Amino acid sequence: MIIALASVIAIAVIAFILGVRSKDLPEPEPESPFLRLDERKAAIYDNLRDLQFEYRVGKLSDQDYQNTKRICKKS
């Protein structure tokens, strides 16, 4: 009895999945044209934050810090 009920449910699920047409599914939302720019901006801010940390702990000289900071901002 349990096997028969499970089989009926499985057949119903398979029929439902096969019955859903791709045109019945909602259209995906278009990708924002600013998404790539926002990701790039976040990466630059992360790089600048890391650069500032390394400068403060003494891993970079003042000249290296200024040069790298200028390069990061141009990217």
A tleap script that builds the chain and sets N, CA, C and O, in Angstrom:
source leaprc.protein.ff14SB
mol = sequence {
  NMET ILE ILE ALA LEU ALA SER VAL ILE ALA
  ILE ALA VAL ILE ALA PHE ILE LEU GLY VAL
  ARG SER LYS ASP LEU PRO GLU PRO GLU PRO
  GLU SER PRO PHE LEU ARG LEU ASP GLU ARG
  LYS ALA ALA ILE TYR ASP ASN LEU ARG ASP
  LEU GLN PHE GLU TYR ARG VAL GLY LYS LEU
  SER ASP GLN ASP TYR GLN ASN THR LYS ARG
  ILE CYS LYS LYS CSER
}
set mol.1.N position { 0.818 -1.197 0.000 }
set mol.1.CA position { 0.000 0.000 0.000 }
set mol.1.C position { 0.866 1.268 0.000 }
set mol.1.O position { 0.600 2.198 -0.760 }
set mol.2.N position { 1.885 1.305 0.837 }
set mol.2.CA position { 2.765 2.472 0.924 }
set mol.2.C position { 3.549 2.628 -0.370 }
set mol.2.O position { 3.746 3.746 -0.847 }
set mol.3.N position { 3.993 1.523 -0.937 }
set mol.3.CA position { 4.739 1.570 -2.190 }
set mol.3.C position { 3.850 2.103 -3.312 }
set mol.3.O position { 4.306 2.884 -4.147 }
set mol.4.N position { 2.605 1.690 -3.336 }
set mol.4.CA position { 1.686 2.163 -4.371 }
set mol.4.C position { 1.443 3.660 -4.223 }
set mol.4.O position { 1.417 4.380 -5.221 }
set mol.5.N position { 1.269 4.129 -3.020 }
set mol.5.CA position { 1.050 5.560 -2.770 }
set mol.5.C position { 2.290 6.368 -3.161 }
set mol.5.O position { 2.176 7.434 -3.765 }
set mol.6.N position { 3.465 5.859 -2.816 }
set mol.6.CA position { 4.705 6.536 -3.172 }
set mol.6.C position { 4.869 6.573 -4.692 }
set mol.6.O position { 5.335 7.573 -5.238 }
set mol.7.N position { 4.498 5.513 -5.365 }
set mol.7.CA position { 4.594 5.466 -6.826 }
set mol.7.C position { 3.660 6.482 -7.465 }
set mol.7.O position { 4.044 7.170 -8.411 }
set mol.8.N position { 2.435 6.582 -6.955 }
set mol.8.CA position { 1.472 7.544 -7.488 }
set mol.8.C position { 1.980 8.970 -7.289 }
set mol.8.O position { 1.869 9.800 -8.191 }
set mol.9.N position { 2.528 9.254 -6.128 }
set mol.9.CA position { 3.063 10.592 -5.853 }
set mol.9.C position { 4.249 10.878 -6.762 }
set mol.9.O position { 4.370 11.984 -7.289 }
set mol.10.N position { 5.128 9.894 -6.955 }
set mol.10.CA position { 6.288 10.082 -7.818 }
set mol.10.C position { 5.857 10.339 -9.256 }
set mol.10.O position { 6.423 11.203 -9.926 }
set mol.11.N position { 4.869 9.606 -9.733 }
set mol.11.CA position { 4.370 9.806 -11.097 }
set mol.11.C position { 3.741 11.188 -11.227 }
set mol.11.O position { 3.924 11.853 -12.246 }
set mol.12.N position { 3.012 11.624 -10.222 }
set mol.12.CA position { 2.385 12.942 -10.255 }
set mol.12.C position { 3.448 14.046 -10.296 }
set mol.12.O position { 3.302 15.023 -11.031 }
set mol.13.N position { 4.498 13.891 -9.517 }
set mol.13.CA position { 5.571 14.885 -9.487 }
set mol.13.C position { 6.279 14.930 -10.835 }
set mol.13.O position { 6.551 16.009 -11.361 }
set mol.14.N position { 6.574 13.773 -11.386 }
set mol.14.CA position { 7.244 13.714 -12.694 }
set mol.14.C position { 6.360 14.324 -13.771 }
set mol.14.O position { 6.846 15.069 -14.621 }
set mol.15.N position { 5.072 14.019 -13.746 }
set mol.15.CA position { 4.147 14.586 -14.736 }
set mol.15.C position { 4.081 16.107 -14.599 }
set mol.15.O position { 4.026 16.816 -15.604 }
set mol.16.N position { 4.086 16.611 -13.368 }
set mol.16.CA position { 4.047 18.050 -13.148 }
set mol.16.C position { 5.316 18.704 -13.680 }
set mol.16.O position { 5.255 19.736 -14.348 }
set mol.17.N position { 6.475 18.097 -13.380 }
set mol.17.CA position { 7.747 18.665 -13.828 }
set mol.17.C position { 7.817 18.680 -15.352 }
set mol.17.O position { 8.242 19.671 -15.947 }
set mol.18.N position { 7.407 17.596 -15.975 }
set mol.18.CA position { 7.442 17.544 -17.437 }
set mol.18.C position { 6.381 18.437 -18.067 }
set mol.18.O position { 6.526 18.865 -19.212 }
set mol.19.N position { 5.331 18.714 -17.333 }
set mol.19.CA position { 4.248 19.539 -17.862 }
set mol.19.C position { 4.522 21.030 -17.813 }
set mol.19.O position { 3.856 21.799 -18.505 }
set mol.20.N position { 5.483 21.452 -17.015 }
set mol.20.CA position { 5.817 22.873 -16.922 }
set mol.20.C position { 6.607 23.249 -18.172 }
set mol.20.O position { 7.671 22.691 -18.441 }
set mol.21.N position { 6.079 24.187 -18.916 }
set mol.21.CA position { 6.756 24.627 -20.130 }
set mol.21.C position { 7.653 25.820 -19.820 }
set mol.21.O position { 7.402 26.586 -18.889 }
set mol.22.N position { 8.683 25.954 -20.608 }
set mol.22.CA position { 9.620 27.048 -20.341 }
set mol.22.C position { 8.959 28.409 -20.520 }
set mol.22.O position { 9.362 29.379 -19.878 }
set mol.23.N position { 7.944 28.495 -21.387 }
set mol.23.CA position { 7.277 29.788 -21.560 }
set mol.23.C position { 6.383 30.126 -20.375 }
set mol.23.O position { 5.973 31.276 -20.219 }
set mol.24.N position { 6.077 29.135 -19.537 }
set mol.24.CA position { 5.279 29.390 -18.336 }
set mol.24.C position { 6.120 29.955 -17.195 }
set mol.24.O position { 5.585 30.528 -16.246 }
set mol.25.N position { 7.433 29.791 -17.293 }
set mol.25.CA position { 8.323 30.285 -16.245 }
set mol.25.C position { 8.526 31.787 -16.417 }
set mol.25.O position { 8.538 32.282 -17.544 }
set mol.26.N position { 8.685 32.515 -15.317 }
set mol.26.CA position { 8.884 33.966 -15.430 }
set mol.26.C position { 10.232 34.294 -16.069 }
set mol.26.O position { 11.200 33.545 -15.938 }
set mol.27.N position { 10.267 35.415 -16.753 }
set mol.27.CA position { 11.512 35.882 -17.372 }
set mol.27.C position { 12.483 36.289 -16.267 }
set mol.27.O position { 12.078 36.898 -15.277 }
set mol.28.N position { 13.752 35.960 -16.430 }
set mol.28.CA position { 14.719 36.429 -15.431 }
set mol.28.C position { 14.852 37.941 -15.522 }
set mol.28.O position { 14.734 38.536 -16.593 }
set mol.29.N position { 15.102 38.542 -14.368 }
set mol.29.CA position { 15.256 39.999 -14.362 }
set mol.29.C position { 16.524 40.371 -15.130 }
set mol.29.O position { 17.547 39.698 -14.999 }
set mol.30.N position { 16.465 41.429 -15.922 }
set mol.30.CA position { 17.662 41.819 -16.676 }
set mol.30.C position { 18.766 42.271 -15.721 }
set mol.30.O position { 18.505 42.851 -14.666 }
set mol.31.N position { 19.990 41.992 -16.118 }
set mol.31.CA position { 21.135 42.369 -15.295 }
set mol.31.C position { 21.310 43.878 -15.339 }
set mol.31.O position { 21.242 44.494 -16.403 }
set mol.32.N position { 21.532 44.453 -14.191 }
set mol.32.CA position { 21.718 45.897 -14.095 }
set mol.32.C position { 22.991 46.307 -14.838 }
set mol.32.O position { 24.027 45.657 -14.699 }
set mol.33.N position { 22.917 47.377 -15.621 }
set mol.33.CA position { 24.141 47.826 -16.309 }
set mol.33.C position { 25.189 48.352 -15.327 }
set mol.33.O position { 26.363 48.474 -15.676 }
set mol.34.N position { 24.770 48.660 -14.118 }
set mol.34.CA position { 25.692 49.201 -13.127 }
set mol.34.C position { 26.295 48.126 -12.226 }
set mol.34.O position { 27.164 48.424 -11.407 }
set mol.35.N position { 25.842 46.882 -12.368 }
set mol.35.CA position { 26.328 45.807 -11.512 }
set mol.35.C position { 27.837 45.632 -11.642 }
set mol.35.O position { 28.536 45.527 -10.634 }
set mol.36.N position { 28.341 45.601 -12.864 }
set mol.36.CA position { 29.788 45.426 -13.083 }
set mol.36.C position { 30.566 46.605 -12.478 }
set mol.36.O position { 31.631 46.417 -11.890 }
set mol.37.N position { 30.024 47.814 -12.628 }
set mol.37.CA position { 30.706 48.991 -12.069 }
set mol.37.C position { 30.711 48.955 -10.547 }
set mol.37.O position { 31.707 49.313 -9.918 }
set mol.38.N position { 29.601 48.523 -9.955 }
set mol.38.CA position { 29.536 48.422 -8.497 }
set mol.38.C position { 30.529 47.386 -7.978 }
set mol.38.O position { 31.172 47.604 -6.950 }
set mol.39.N position { 30.659 46.260 -8.682 }
set mol.39.CA position { 31.619 45.239 -8.277 }
set mol.39.C position { 33.047 45.759 -8.394 }
set mol.39.O position { 33.888 45.496 -7.535 }
set mol.40.N position { 33.308 46.494 -9.458 }
set mol.40.CA position { 34.654 47.064 -9.672 }
set mol.40.C position { 34.978 48.085 -8.583 }
set mol.40.O position { 36.087 48.107 -8.050 }
set mol.41.N position { 34.000 48.929 -8.259 }
set mol.41.CA position { 34.192 49.934 -7.214 }
set mol.41.C position { 34.479 49.261 -5.871 }
set mol.41.O position { 35.362 49.701 -5.134 }
set mol.42.N position { 33.746 48.209 -5.554 }
set mol.42.CA position { 33.963 47.489 -4.297 }
set mol.42.C position { 35.365 46.880 -4.252 }
set mol.42.O position { 36.018 46.892 -3.208 }
set mol.43.N position { 35.826 46.347 -5.386 }
set mol.43.CA position { 37.164 45.758 -5.432 }
set mol.43.C position { 38.237 46.825 -5.219 }
set mol.43.O position { 39.216 46.589 -4.510 }
set mol.44.N position { 38.057 47.988 -5.824 }
set mol.44.CA position { 39.029 49.077 -5.656 }
set mol.44.C position { 39.064 49.539 -4.209 }
set mol.44.O position { 40.142 49.765 -3.658 }
set mol.45.N position { 37.885 49.684 -3.578 }
set mol.45.CA position { 37.856 50.084 -2.167 }
set mol.45.C position { 38.528 49.039 -1.284 }
set mol.45.O position { 39.229 49.393 -0.337 }
set mol.46.N position { 38.321 47.757 -1.581 }
set mol.46.CA position { 38.984 46.711 -0.810 }
set mol.46.C position { 40.496 46.797 -0.964 }
set mol.46.O position { 41.237 46.661 0.010 }
set mol.47.N position { 40.949 47.025 -2.194 }
set mol.47.CA position { 42.392 47.141 -2.438 }
set mol.47.C position { 42.978 48.342 -1.696 }
set mol.47.O position { 44.052 48.246 -1.103 }
set mol.48.N position { 42.277 49.460 -1.732 }
set mol.48.CA position { 42.762 50.653 -1.036 }
set mol.48.C position { 42.780 50.446 0.479 }
set mol.48.O position { 43.687 50.918 1.164 }
set mol.49.N position { 41.778 49.742 0.993 }
set mol.49.CA position { 41.728 49.457 2.430 }
set mol.49.C position { 42.910 48.559 2.837 }
set mol.49.O position { 43.553 48.789 3.861 }
set mol.50.N position { 43.180 47.533 2.014 }
set mol.50.CA position { 44.324 46.655 2.289 }
set mol.50.C position { 45.639 47.431 2.202 }
set mol.50.O position { 46.536 47.242 3.025 }
set mol.51.N position { 45.744 48.298 1.207 }
set mol.51.CA position { 46.948 49.099 1.030 }
set mol.51.C position { 47.185 49.999 2.240 }
set mol.51.O position { 48.308 50.119 2.729 }
set mol.52.N position { 46.120 50.623 2.709 }
set mol.52.CA position { 46.238 51.511 3.861 }
set mol.52.C position { 46.659 50.732 5.111 }
set mol.52.O position { 47.467 51.211 5.907 }
set mol.53.N position { 46.102 49.527 5.273 }
set mol.53.CA position { 46.478 48.705 6.419 }
set mol.53.C position { 47.965 48.353 6.364 }
set mol.53.O position { 48.669 48.474 7.366 }
set mol.54.N position { 48.444 47.918 5.196 }
set mol.54.CA position { 49.849 47.551 5.057 }
set mol.54.C position { 50.768 48.751 5.287 }
set mol.54.O position { 51.866 48.600 5.825 }
set mol.55.N position { 50.324 49.932 4.883 }
set mol.55.CA position { 51.112 51.149 5.121 }
set mol.55.C position { 51.182 51.448 6.622 }
set mol.55.O position { 52.242 51.796 7.144 }
set mol.56.N position { 50.055 51.311 7.303 }
set mol.56.CA position { 50.018 51.635 8.739 }
set mol.56.C position { 50.849 50.677 9.577 }
set mol.56.O position { 51.413 51.083 10.593 }
set mol.57.N position { 50.935 49.411 9.173 }
set mol.57.CA position { 51.743 48.462 9.952 }
set mol.57.C position { 53.211 48.495 9.544 }
set mol.57.O position { 54.026 47.761 10.104 }
set mol.58.N position { 53.556 49.344 8.570 }
set mol.58.CA position { 54.942 49.553 8.206 }
set mol.58.C position { 55.474 48.656 7.107 }
set mol.58.O position { 56.688 48.584 6.917 }
set mol.59.N position { 54.620 47.979 6.387 }
set mol.59.CA position { 55.086 47.107 5.308 }
set mol.59.C position { 55.445 47.895 4.047 }
set mol.59.O position { 56.172 47.390 3.192 }
set mol.60.N position { 54.943 49.128 3.923 }
set mol.60.CA position { 55.197 49.951 2.737 }
set mol.60.C position { 55.830 51.273 3.137 }
set mol.60.O position { 55.494 51.849 4.172 }
set mol.61.N position { 56.748 51.746 2.305 }
set mol.61.CA position { 57.304 53.079 2.519 }
set mol.61.C position { 56.268 54.110 2.068 }
set mol.61.O position { 55.297 53.774 1.391 }
set mol.62.N position { 56.487 55.356 2.450 }
set mol.62.CA position { 55.549 56.413 2.079 }
set mol.62.C position { 55.476 56.568 0.562 }
set mol.62.O position { 54.393 56.760 0.008 }
set mol.63.N position { 56.611 56.486 -0.102 }
set mol.63.CA position { 56.630 56.643 -1.559 }
set mol.63.C position { 55.902 55.472 -2.241 }
set mol.63.O position { 55.122 55.686 -3.170 }
set mol.64.N position { 56.154 54.249 -1.787 }
set mol.64.CA position { 55.458 53.090 -2.365 }
set mol.64.C position { 53.955 53.189 -2.130 }
set mol.64.O position { 53.158 52.860 -3.008 }
set mol.65.N position { 53.574 53.645 -0.936 }
set mol.65.CA position { 52.156 53.803 -0.611 }
set mol.65.C position { 51.487 54.797 -1.559 }
set mol.65.O position { 50.418 54.517 -2.102 }
set mol.66.N position { 52.110 55.949 -1.756 }
set mol.66.CA position { 51.526 56.966 -2.632 }
set mol.66.C position { 51.451 56.485 -4.080 }
set mol.66.O position { 50.446 56.707 -4.754 }
set mol.67.N position { 52.511 55.824 -4.563 }
set mol.67.CA position { 52.512 55.319 -5.944 }
set mol.67.C position { 51.426 54.260 -6.153 }
set mol.67.O position { 50.690 54.311 -7.139 }
set mol.68.N position { 51.327 53.322 -5.245 }
set mol.68.CA position { 50.337 52.253 -5.376 }
set mol.68.C position { 48.925 52.806 -5.231 }
set mol.68.O position { 48.010 52.366 -5.927 }
set mol.69.N position { 48.747 53.756 -4.341 }
set mol.69.CA position { 47.432 54.375 -4.161 }
set mol.69.C position { 46.989 55.076 -5.446 }
set mol.69.O position { 45.827 54.993 -5.844 }
set mol.70.N position { 47.916 55.755 -6.074 }
set mol.70.CA position { 47.598 56.455 -7.327 }
set mol.70.C position { 47.234 55.453 -8.419 }
set mol.70.O position { 46.305 55.691 -9.192 }
set mol.71.N position { 47.952 54.342 -8.489 }
set mol.71.CA position { 47.668 53.310 -9.490 }
set mol.71.C position { 46.303 52.682 -9.235 }
set mol.71.O position { 45.549 52.446 -10.179 }
set mol.72.N position { 45.974 52.407 -7.967 }
set mol.72.CA position { 44.672 51.800 -7.639 }
set mol.72.C position { 43.520 52.713 -8.045 }
set mol.72.O position { 42.500 52.244 -8.549 }
set mol.73.N position { 43.679 53.994 -7.829 }
set mol.73.CA position { 42.613 54.937 -8.160 }
set mol.73.C position { 42.409 55.063 -9.662 }
set mol.73.O position { 41.296 55.328 -10.115 }
set mol.74.N position { 43.481 54.873 -10.448 }
set mol.74.CA position { 43.363 54.969 -11.903 }
set mol.74.C position { 42.652 53.753 -12.493 }
set mol.74.O position { 42.031 53.853 -13.552 }
set mol.75.N position { 42.737 52.614 -11.823 }
set mol.75.CA position { 42.163 51.371 -12.372 }
set mol.75.C position { 40.697 51.463 -12.601 }
set mol.75.O position { 40.081 50.500 -13.058 }
savepdb mol mol.pdb
quit
